[in-house]
Amino acid sequence: MFFVTHLSSSYAPATIDTYLAAVHAYHVRLGLPFLPHSTPQLDLILRGVKRLRGIHSRSQRLSVTGSIMRRLKDALAHSHFSPFDQHLFWAAFCLAYFGFLRIGELVPGGPHLAPPLTRSHVDVSSSTIRLTITASKTDPFRRGNVLCLAATDNSLCPVRALKKYLAIRPGSSPATALLLLPSGLPLTRKRFSEVLRQAIARARVQDAARYSAHSFRIGAATTAAMHGVPEWLIRIQACGCWSSDCYKLYTRALPNQLRTVSAALAC
C-alpha cells in the first residue's frame, strides 16, 4: 500500500495497476508470498488516486484509408526525403496497410533488437507478396501465420511498392531486417512514426495528431469491412485469427479469396 501511495504522485491509476500486476507476477515466479492483486484496501487507495488525478481517456486513433494512403504517397513524393527513403517508407506504409500489421510485427523497437520481419520472411512474385509472421500479440507461442498481399491495378499496390524498394535495398543477408535504412541499420518504430507524422502533416490531413502507426491496421480493417470483405477473412488477414476458432478457416481460404482483400483496400 505504501508502494501504491508513492506511485500515486507521479503515475496514472492504470499505470499503477500495471506495476502491481508486474510485482505480483515477479513474486509468483520466485515462489514468494504476495497479497492478492486486488484487496479492499488497495481498491480504496486506487479509487482515491482516481478521484485525485482523474481518469484521462486516450484520443481515439483515426483510420488510414485508401484515400489517405494516396495523400501519403503524394506527400512522400514531394518531400525532402531522398528517393531511397521515399521508396523505403512507401513500402513500409503499404505493408502496414495491406498486411493489417501491428507496428511490432513490421519493425523492431530499436536498431539493435531482433527484427520481427526479415528478408527471409518475405516471398515476392509478379503478383503476390507472401509474408510469414513468426509471432504476434495474438500468437505468443509462435505458431506463425502467412499473409497474402496481392497486386492491384491502381496506384496503391503493395507488390509494386515493395519491388521498387527491394531493387535498391542494401545488404543481401536473408537474416537481416526487411526494411533497412541507407546505413544498413533496420528501420525502427521511432523512425517509422516520425516519418508518418511528417507525411500526415505534409498531406494536410485533418486531426493529424490522432494518427499513429496503428492507424494503418485500423483503417485496413474498416475499409475491408466497408467493401464487403467477409469478417472471417478480415480476421485471417489481420493475424487476429489465432485468438479464436477463425484460424481453422485459414486452411480453407483459397488464394484468390485472400487477394480480394488487397483489391478492396485499394479502392
N, C-alpha and C positions, 0 to 999 in steps of 0.2 A: 504493500500500500504506500510505503514511503517512496518507492521507485515510481509509482504512478503519479504521486504528488509532485515529485521532482520533474518528471517529464511534462507535466501539465503547463509549466511556464513557457515551454518552447514548442510543443508539438500539438497537433490537432488530435481530437479523440480517436479518429480512425487509425492514425499512426501509432498512438499509444496502444491500442488494441492489437495491432500487428506486432509491436515489440513484445507484448505479453505472450502472444502466441509463440514467438521465436524463443523466448526464455523457457516457456513450458516445454517446447519440443526439445530444447537442449538438455533439460533435466531428464526427460524421458529417455533420451539417447544414452545418457550416462547412468541411468538407473537410480537417479536421485529422487527423493520425495519432493513433491511440489503441490501447492494448494491448487484446487480446481481453477481452471482459467476464468470461470465466472462464479463469483460468490456474491451474496447480498451486499457485503461491504464494498467490494470492488465496483459493483454495479452502481451503488450510490455515489462513489467518488467519480466515476466516469460520467454519470448523469450531471454532477456538479460542474465538471470540466466543460461539458457540452453547453450548459447554461452560461458559463463564464465566457467561453471563447466563441460559442455559436458553431453551427454546422454550415460550412461553405460548400455548396454543390458545384461541381465542375461544369464549365460551359460545355454544352453538348457539341461534340465534334460534327462538322459538316461533311457531306459526301463529295468525293471527287467523281464526277460523272463523265460521260463521253465528251460533252461539250467543254467541260473544264480541262479535260486531257488535251483537247485541241488547242486551247488557250495556253496551256503549259508548254506544249511543243513549240508554239509560236514565240512564247516568251524566251525559251532557251535559245531559239534560232537567232533572236535579235538581242541577245545579252552580251556581256563582256567575256563570257566563257570561251575557252579555246574550242576548236572543232572537236578535239578529243573529248573534252568534258561534256560538250553538247550530246555527243553520241552515248557517252557513259551514262549520264543522268536520264536521258530519254529512255535508254534500255532499262535502267533501274525502275523508272516510273511505270513503264509498260509491264514489266514483270510483276511489280507490286499490284497493279490494277488487274491485269488479265489473269494473274495467278491467285487473286484473293489473298495475297500473302501478308502475314504479320511481319513487321519490320525485323523481328528477331529470327525469322525464317529466311530472310534475304541477305542481311549484312550483319557482321559482328558488332558487339558493343564497343570494341576498341581495336586499334591496329595490331595488337599482339595477341588477341584472343582467337581461338579456333573459329574459322568461318563456318556458318551454318550451311552455306551453299558454295560448293567448289565447282571447278570446271568439269570434274568427272561426274557430277550430278546432273549434267545437262546434255541432252542429245538433240541436235538441231538437224532437221531435214528441210527439204524445199518448202514444205507446207506446215510443219508442226514443230513445236518445242515440247520435249518431254522433260519435266523437272522431277527429280527424286528428292522429296523432302524427308530427310532421315529422322527428324524429331521435331515436335511442335508442342505447343501448350496443351493440346488435347491428345498428344501421343507421347507421354512421358517414358514409355518403355521401348521407344524407338522401333516400333514395328514398321514404320515408314509408309510413305504414300507417294504415288506417282500422279502428277498432274499433266494434263494435255492442253497446251495452248496452241490454237490453230491460227494460220494466216488469215487475213481478211483482205477484202478488195478495196479498202479505202485508206485514208491517211493514218488511221490508228491500226497498226499492225505489229504485234509483238515479235513475230518471226523476222520481219524486215528490220525492226529496230535492233534486235539482238545480233543479227548477222552483221550489220554495219559496225556495231561495237566490236564484235569478235575479230573482225578484219584488222583492227588496229590495236587490239588488246595486247599489253606487254606480258611477257612470260609465256611459257609453254607447259609448265608442270600441271598435271591434272589435279594435284592435291592443293593447289593454291586457290584462293577465293575467286569466284567467278567474276566479280566486279572489282577491278583493280584501278587505282589512280595511276597517273602517268609515272609516278615514282616507283610503282610496283607494289606499294602497300595497299591493303584492302580498303575499299570504301566502307566507312563506319556509319553507325546510326547517327552520330552527331553531324557528320558532314552531309549525309542524306537529308536530314531535317533542315539544316542550314540552307541548302540549295533549294529545297522545296519551298521554304518560306520566301526566299528571294524570288523564285519563279512565280509564286502565288501573288506576291506584291506587284511584280512587273506586269503580270497579266491583269491587274486591277480587278481581282475577284473580290466581291463584297464579303465582309466579315472575314478578312484574311487570317486573323488571329485564331479563328476557330477551325483551321485546317491543320492536320498533323499527318504523320506517316500512316496512321491507322485509317485515315480518310479514304485511302485507295481501297482497302478491304471493305469498308462500309459502303462506299459508292458502288463497288462491283456487285455486291450482293443486292443492293437496292435496284440498280439498273437491270440486272438479270431478272429479278422478280417482276419488274415493270414490263419487261418484254416477253413475259410468259414462260421463262425457263422454269421447269419443274423444281419444287423445293428440294427434293432428294438429290437432284443433280447439282444444285447450288451448294448443298452441304458437302458433297463429294469434292467439288472444285475448291471449296473454302477450307479443306482439310479439317472440317469440324466433324466429319463422319465417325471418327473413332470414339467419340463420346456417346454414341448411341448405336442402335441397330442399323443405321444407314450404311455402315461400312459394308454390310452384306450386299448392298446393291452395286457396289463398285465392280464386282466380278461380272455383273450383267450389263454394265454400261458399255455400249458399243462406241468405238472411236468417233463415229460421225455424230453421236449424241453429245459427246464431250465437246466436239468442235462447235456445236451450236452456241455454246456459252460465249466464245470469243466473238462470234458474229453478232450476238445480242449486245455485248459491251461496246462494240464499235459503232453502234447506231448513233 
